[in-house]
Amino acid sequence: MTFAEKTAGASAPPAASRRLVSIDAFRGLVMFLMMAEVLEFAAVARAVPGSACWAFLARQQTHVQWVGCVLHDFIQPSFTFLVGVALPLSIAARSARGQSLSKMTAHAFWRAGLLVGLGIFLRSIGQPQTNFTFTDTLSQIGLGYGLLFLLGLRPVRDHWIALGLILLGYWAAFALWPLPGPDFDYARHGVPPGWLAEHGLSGFAAHWNKNSNFASACDTWWLNLFPRPSPFTYEGGGYATLNFIPTLGTMILGMLAGGVLRSQRTAWGKVRWLAAAGVLTLAAGWLLGWLGICPVVKRIWTPSWTLYSGGLCLLTLAAFYAAMDIRQRGRAWVFPLLVIGMNSIAAYCMAHLFVDFIRGALLCHLGTRFFAALGQAYEPFLLGTGILLVLWLLLLWMYRKGLFLRI
C-alpha cells in the first residue's frame, strides 16, 4: 500500500496508488499559499505597524514591485512547473491505457483552449463585459500547453534545445527593442512619478523596465484587437501576454524533471539530479541578473526569472520527493496538502469564486465581534482563517466523495 492510500483511507480515489505523493503535496502547498491570500497579512501589518513579524508576513504575501522575489512570487512558477512535471507521467499513463496519439493530441489542445477560456472567465467576473486578458496563470499555461505536449513527444535532447532557444530568443527580443526616448510619457503608461527612481533599471537592463519594453508594446497592439470598454494602453502591474513564452520554458524545466522521476535512475539518483539541476539553474538566473545581462523580474517573466524560479522549483521538488516518496516522512501534515493538491483546479476556481460568498456568510452568522475577539487589528486574519478553513473543508468533502475537477 502506498503512502497516499494509507493517508487517504478507504474513500481515496483508486488513482492515488499510481501517483507520486511529492507532486500532489508540492502542488497542494502552492495552492494553499495562493488561497492563503485571504489571511490579509498586509492589513494586519498596517494595523500593528510596530510588529516586525507581521511586517515580514505581509512582505512575503505581496509581490515585489519589479526586481527580486518573495514567497508570493513563487506561487505561479511552481504551479506552472508542476504542469510540466506531470506531463511525461500523463503521456506514459495514457499510452499504457492504449490511447492513440491523435486522441492524446486532441485532448492536449482542447485542454489548452479550456485553460485560456477559464482564465478569461475568472478575470471577467464583476466586469461589464468580457475582459480579454491573458496574464492569468491558467491562460498563460494554456497558451503554451499545446506546444509543450508536442515537445513532450520528442527526445529529451530536443527539450533542452527548445529551452535554450526560448530563453535566448526572448532575451534578444527585449535586448534589441529600442529604449524609450527622453519624451516617453511613463505616467501615461502606468508608471507613476518616482517609481523608476525606486524600482527602475538603468543602463542595458533598462530594456526590461516596466511598460516600456518589447512585451508591453506588443500588448498595445494585441489586446486592442478585442472588444474593450476603452483602448488598452498599459497593464497596471506590468504583466504581459507574451509572458507565456518564457513560461513555456518553466514548463519545459518541469517536463525535464518529470522525465527524471519516471526514469530508471535510482531514487536517490533522481534526487541528486533534481538538486544539482536546481542549484545550477538558480545560480545561472541570479548571475544573469547580478551581471546586468538580464534582470530577474517575475512580472515580465524574464529568462533569468525562468532559470531562477525554476531552480527553486527543482530544489523544492527534490526535497519533497526525498521526504515523501523515499523516506515517507511528514505524514501528519501531508494529508491536508494532498486534499488541495489533488483538486488544484477546483481550489483555484473556489479561491476566485467562493471567497466573497463565504466571507458574507461567516459575518452574517458569527458577526464581526466574533472575529474581532483578539482586537480589531486581527479581525482580517481571523476572518481569513475562517474562509480558508471552509474552502479546505469543501475540498475535503470533494476528496472523500471522489470528486476531482479535471481538465
C-alpha positions in Angstrom: 0.0 0.0 0.0 1.3 3.4 -0.9 1.6 6.4 1.4 -1.3 8.1 -0.4 -3.5 5.1 0.2 -2.6 5.0 3.9 -3.3 8.7 4.5 -6.5 8.8 2.3 -8.3 5.8 3.7 -10.9 3.7 2.1 -12.6 6.6 0.4 -9.4 7.7 -1.5 -9.6 7.6 -5.3 -8.2 4.5 -6.9 -5.7 6.6 -8.9 -3.9 7.6 -5.7 -1.9 4.4 -5.9 -0.3 5.5 -9.1 0.6 9.0 -8.1 3.7 10.4 -6.6 2.8 11.9 -3.3 5.5 14.6 -3.6 3.9 16.1 -6.7 0.5 16.3 -5.2 1.9 17.7 -1.9 4.0 20.3 -3.6 1.0 21.4 -5.7 -1.1 21.4 -2.5 1.4 23.7 -0.8 1.4 26.1 -3.8 -2.4 26.2 -3.9 -2.5 26.7 -0.2 -0.2 29.7 -0.5 -2.5 31.1 -3.2 -5.7 30.5 -1.1 -4.0 32.0 2.0 -4.2 35.5 0.5 -7.5 35.7 2.4 -5.4 35.9 5.6 -4.7 39.5 4.7 -1.3 39.8 6.4 -0.8 43.2 4.9 -4.0 44.6 6.6 -2.9 43.3 10.0 0.6 44.7 9.4 -0.8 48.2 8.7 -2.9 47.9 11.9 0.1 46.9 14.1 2.9 49.0 12.5 5.4 48.1 15.2 5.4 44.4 14.6 8.3 43.0 12.7 6.6 39.6 12.5 3.5 40.9 10.7 5.6 43.1 8.5 7.6 40.1 7.4 4.5 38.0 6.8 3.0 40.9 4.8 6.1 41.2 2.7 6.1 37.5 1.9 2.4 37.8 0.8 2.9 40.8 -1.5 4.5 40.6 -5.0 7.8 42.5 -5.3 7.4 45.7 -7.4 9.8 44.6 -10.1 13.2 43.0 -9.5 13.6 40.2 -7.0 11.5 37.6 -5.3 9.5 36.8 -2.2 7.4 33.7 -1.3 4.3 35.0 -3.0 6.2 35.3 -6.3 7.0 31.6 -6.0 3.3 30.5 -6.4 2.8 30.9 -10.2 6.1 29.4 -11.4 5.6 26.5 -9.1 2.1 25.7 -10.4 3.4 26.1 -13.9 6.5 24.0 -13.3 4.3 21.2 -11.9 2.2 21.2 -15.1 5.4 20.3 -16.9 6.4 17.6 -14.3 3.0 15.9 -14.7 3.1 15.8 -18.5 5.6 12.8 -19.0 3.7 10.9 -16.4 0.4 11.6 -18.1 1.6 10.7 -21.5 3.0 7.4 -20.2 -0.3 6.6 -18.4 -2.4 7.4 -21.4 -0.1 5.3 -23.7 -0.3 2.4 -21.2 -4.1 2.5 -21.5 -3.8 2.2 -25.3 -4.9 5.8 -26.1 -4.0 6.8 -29.6 -1.6 9.7 -30.3 -4.3 11.6 -32.2 -6.7 11.4 -29.3 -4.0 12.5 -26.8 -3.1 15.4 -29.1 -6.7 16.5 -29.5 -7.1 16.3 -25.7 -4.0 18.4 -25.1 -5.1 21.2 -27.4 -8.7 21.1 -26.0 -7.2 21.4 -22.5 -5.1 24.3 -23.7 -8.1 26.2 -25.1 -10.2 25.4 -22.0 -7.4 26.8 -19.7 -7.2 30.0 -21.7 -11.0 30.4 -21.6 -11.3 29.6 -17.9 -8.6 32.3 -17.2 -10.5 34.9 -19.2 -13.8 33.9 -17.5 -12.4 34.3 -14.0 -10.8 37.6 -14.9 -14.1 38.8 -16.3 -16.1 38.3 -13.1 -17.5 41.7 -11.9 -16.6 43.3 -15.2 -19.2 45.0 -17.5 -18.1 42.8 -20.4 -15.7 40.0 -21.2 -12.2 41.0 -20.1 -9.9 39.7 -22.7 -6.6 39.5 -20.8 -4.1 36.6 -21.0 -1.9 37.2 -18.0 -3.9 34.9 -15.7 -2.0 31.8 -14.5 -4.4 29.5 -16.3 -4.3 31.4 -19.5 -0.6 31.6 -19.5 -0.3 27.8 -19.1 -3.0 27.2 -21.8 -1.2 29.4 -24.4 1.9 27.2 -24.2 0.4 23.8 -23.2 -0.2 22.5 -26.8 3.4 23.3 -27.7 4.6 21.6 -24.5 2.7 18.4 -25.3 4.1 18.2 -28.9 7.6 18.8 -27.5 6.9 16.1 -24.9 6.7 13.6 -27.7 10.2 14.5 -28.8 13.5 13.2 -27.4 14.9 14.8 -24.3 17.7 16.5 -26.4 15.0 18.5 -28.1 13.6 19.7 -24.8 17.0 21.2 -23.9 17.3 22.8 -27.4 13.8 24.3 -27.2 14.5 25.7 -23.7 17.7 27.3 -24.9 16.1 28.8 -28.0 13.2 30.1 -26.0 15.3 31.8 -23.4 17.9 33.2 -25.8 15.3 34.3 -28.3 13.1 36.0 -25.7 16.1 37.8 -24.2 17.2 39.0 -27.7 13.7 40.4 -28.4 13.9 42.6 -25.4 17.5 43.5 -25.8 17.1 44.6 -29.4 13.9 46.6 -28.8 14.8 50.3 -28.7 14.9 52.1 -25.4 12.2 54.8 -24.9 13.3 58.3 -25.9 13.5 61.2 -23.5 10.0 62.3 -24.3 8.4 58.9 -23.4 5.4 59.6 -21.1 5.9 57.0 -18.4 2.9 58.2 -16.4 0.6 57.7 -19.4 1.9 54.1 -19.4 1.1 53.4 -15.8 4.4 54.2 -14.3 3.8 56.8 -11.5 6.3 59.5 -10.7 9.1 58.3 -8.5 8.6 54.6 -9.4 11.5 54.5 -11.7 13.8 56.1 -9.2 12.9 53.4 -6.6 12.4 50.3 -8.7 13.5 51.1 -12.3 16.5 49.8 -14.1 19.3 51.7 -15.8 21.9 51.0 -18.5 21.4 47.9 -20.6 19.0 46.5 -18.0 16.6 49.4 -18.9 15.3 47.2 -21.8 13.3 45.4 -19.1 11.7 48.4 -17.4 8.0 48.5 -16.7 5.6 49.1 -19.6 8.3 50.4 -21.9 9.6 47.1 -23.1 9.0 44.8 -26.1 6.2 42.7 -24.5 4.2 45.8 -23.3 4.5 47.3 -26.8 3.1 44.0 -28.3 0.2 44.1 -25.9 -0.8 47.6 -27.0 -1.4 46.1 -30.5 -2.7 42.6 -29.5 -5.2 43.5 -26.7 -6.8 46.2 -28.8 -7.8 43.6 -31.3 -10.5 42.5 -28.8 -13.6 44.5 -27.8 -12.9 46.7 -24.8 -14.7 49.5 -23.0 -11.7 51.7 -23.7 -8.4 51.3 -25.7 -5.7 49.3 -23.9 -2.7 51.5 -23.1 -0.9 49.6 -20.3 -1.2 46.8 -17.7 -1.2 48.2 -14.2 1.2 45.6 -12.8 3.4 45.4 -15.8 2.4 41.9 -16.8 2.3 40.9 -20.4 0.6 38.3 -22.7 4.0 37.3 -24.1 5.0 36.0 -20.7 3.6 32.7 -21.9 6.8 32.2 -24.0 9.3 32.1 -21.1 6.5 30.5 -19.0 6.7 27.6 -21.5 10.4 27.5 -20.6 9.4 26.9 -16.9 7.1 24.1 -18.0 9.9 22.6 -20.0 12.1 22.6 -16.9 9.2 20.8 -15.2 8.9 18.3 -18.0 12.6 17.5 -17.8 12.2 16.9 -14.0 9.1 14.7 -14.7 11.2 12.7 -17.2 13.8 12.1 -14.5 11.2 11.0 -12.0 9.9 8.3 -14.3 13.4 7.3 -15.5 15.4 4.2 -14.5 17.7 6.1 -12.2 17.8 5.1 -8.6 15.5 7.0 -6.2 18.4 8.9 -4.7 19.9 9.4 -8.1 16.8 11.3 -9.1 17.1 13.5 -6.0 20.8 14.2 -6.8 19.8 15.2 -10.4 17.0 17.4 -9.3 19.1 19.1 -6.7 22.1 19.6 -9.0 19.9 21.0 -11.7 18.2 23.2 -9.2 21.5 24.7 -7.9 22.8 25.3 -11.4 19.7 27.0 -12.8 19.2 29.0 -9.7 22.8 30.2 -9.8 22.5 30.9 -13.6 19.4 33.1 -13.1 20.9 35.0 -10.2 24.2 35.5 -12.1 22.5 36.9 -15.2 20.7 39.4 -13.0 23.8 40.3 -11.0 25.8 40.9 -14.1 23.1 43.2 -15.6 22.6 40.9 -18.6 19.0 40.1 -17.8 17.3 41.3 -14.6 15.3 38.8 -12.5 11.7 40.1 -12.9 8.7 37.9 -12.4 6.1 40.3 -13.7 7.5 40.0 -17.3 9.0 36.5 -16.7 12.4 37.4 -17.9 14.6 34.4 -19.0 16.7 34.9 -15.8 13.5 34.6 -13.8 12.7 31.3 -15.6 16.0 30.0 -14.5 16.0 31.4 -11.0 12.4 30.4 -10.1 12.9 27.0 -12.0 15.9 26.3 -9.8 13.8 26.9 -6.7 11.1 24.6 -8.0 13.7 21.9 -8.8 15.1 22.1 -5.3 11.7 22.0 -3.7 10.7 19.0 -5.7 13.9 17.2 -4.8 13.2 17.9 -1.1 9.5 16.7 -1.4 10.4 13.6 -3.4 13.1 12.6 -0.9 10.9 13.2 2.1 7.6 11.8 0.9 8.3 9.2 -1.8 11.6 7.8 -0.5 11.6 8.3 3.3 7.8 8.7 3.5 8.1 11.2 6.3 5.9 14.1 7.4 2.7 12.1 7.3 1.0 14.1 9.9 0.9 17.3 7.7 1.0 15.9 4.2 -2.7 14.8 4.1 -4.1 18.4 4.2 -1.9 19.3 1.3 -3.0 16.3 -0.7 -6.6 17.3 -0.3 -5.8 20.6 -2.0 -3.1 19.3 -4.4 -5.3 16.5 -5.9 -8.0 19.0 -6.7 -5.9 22.0 -7.7 -8.2 23.4 -10.5 -11.2 23.2 -8.1 -9.1 25.0 -5.4 -8.1 27.7 -7.9 -11.7 28.3 -9.0 -13.0 28.3 -5.4 -10.5 30.9 -4.4 -11.8 33.2 -7.2 -15.5 32.4 -7.0 -16.4 31.5 -3.4 -14.4 33.8 -1.1 -16.9 36.7 -1.1 -19.8 34.4 -0.5 -18.1 32.6 2.4 -17.0 35.9 3.9 -20.5 37.2 3.9 -21.9 34.0 5.3 -19.4 34.0 8.2 -20.0 37.6 9.0 -23.8 37.1 8.9 -23.9 34.0 11.2 -21.0 34.8 13.5 -20.8 38.5 13.4 -17.9 40.9 13.4 -17.5 40.7 17.2 -16.5 37.1 16.9 -13.7 37.8 14.5 -12.6 40.9 16.5 -12.2 38.8 19.6 -8.4 39.4 19.7 -8.8 43.0 18.8 -9.9 45.0 15.7 -6.4 44.8 14.2 -6.6 41.0 13.9 -10.1 40.8 12.5 -9.0 40.4 8.9 -6.7 37.5 9.9 -9.3 35.6 11.9 -11.9 36.1 9.2 -9.5 34.9 6.6 -8.7 31.9 8.7 -12.4 31.0 8.8 -12.7 31.4 5.0 -9.6 29.3 4.4 -11.0 26.5 6.7 -14.3 26.5 4.8 -12.5 26.2 1.5 -10.4 23.3 2.8 -13.5 21.5 4.2 -15.2 21.9 0.8 -12.2 20.3 -0.8 -12.1 17.6 1.8 -15.7 16.8 1.1 -14.9 16.5 -2.6 -11.9 14.3 -1.8 -13.9 11.9 0.3 -16.6 11.7 -2.4 -14.0 11.2 -5.1 -15.0 14.4 -6.9 -12.0 15.7 -8.8 -12.2 18.6 -11.3 -10.0 17.6 -14.3 -9.3 19.5 -17.5 
